[in-house]
Amino acid sequence: DAGITQSPRYKITETGRQVTLMCHQTWSHSYMFWYRQDLGHGLRLIYYSAAADITDKGEVPDGYVVSRSKTENFPLTLESATRSQTSVYFCASSDRAAGELFFGEGSRLTVL
Amino acid sequence: KNEVEQSPQNLTAQEGEFITINCSYSVGISALHWLQQHPGGGIVSLFMLSSGKKKHGRLIATINIQEKHSSLHITASHPRDSAVYICAVWASGSRLTFGEGTQLTVNP
């Protein structure tokens, strides 16, 4: 189906485990973003990518790793999950800088 | 101080009322988004503005670039409008900065 999809939608893991959240978009949008949403903080940018093989840090990148080997995929990896990374994660895409934004459904991650 | 400030943080209205949510920002921007998020749901872009005014159904968004201010209006509000409304601005580079959102509850 066309659009932007995230997986898994729900994940429970333990402290210290590696977790990867997947994001896939079918529009060939250049820009992709990862945000986390927490009560009291709103949406905060973790990493973004302007094109394949180009990534850059956002506001809260520590503890996260991203890659963008293909335009359509933008996985987010927590190399050693911590409880403070319990959050709802949203992926988004746009066809240009300052363009229309499209969000995935969100991935709710709980780190025990 | 946040670069993007929304007011009010919470708003309760009766069905049929006219609603205004405000967004002020402190940086130069190339565009501003109004987003809607229903409880437990995803985020949908309602409007993207760089100047003037846009209307979609009962929703109207305005922006004043000189005053660094935008408003989202909902006419004839309905309980299904209950959601969190988020203002976000494209500032420098490719960074989108978000307000903390306005929780709107419309009672029947």
Boltz contact constraints between the chains, C-beta under 6 A:
constraints:
  - contact:
      token1: [A, 42]
      token2: [B, 98]
      max_distance: 6.0
  - contact:
      token1: [A, 42]
      token2: [B, 100]
      max_distance: 6.0
  - contact:
      token1: [A, 42]
      token2: [B, 101]
      max_distance: 6.0
  - contact:
      token1: [A, 43]
      token2: [B, 98]
      max_distance: 6.0
  - contact:
      token1: [A, 48]
      token2: [B, 94]
      max_distance: 6.0
  - contact:
      token1: [A, 50]
      token2: [B, 94]
      max_distance: 6.0
  - contact:
      token1: [A, 97]
      token2: [B, 94]
      max_distance: 6.0
  - contact:
      token1: [A, 98]
      token2: [B, 30]
      max_distance: 6.0
  - contact:
      token1: [A, 98]
      token2: [B, 31]
      max_distance: 6.0
  - contact:
      token1: [A, 98]
      token2: [B, 90]
      max_distance: 6.0
  - contact:
      token1: [A, 100]
      token2: [B, 48]
      max_distance: 6.0
  - contact:
      token1: [A, 101]
      token2: [B, 45]
      max_distance: 6.0
  - contact:
      token1: [A, 103]
      token2: [B, 42]
      max_distance: 6.0
  - contact:
      token1: [A, 103]
      token2: [B, 43]
      max_distance: 6.0
  - contact:
      token1: [A, 105]
      token2: [B, 42]
      max_distance: 6.0
  - contact:
      token1: [A, 106]
      token2: [B, 42]
      max_distance: 6.0
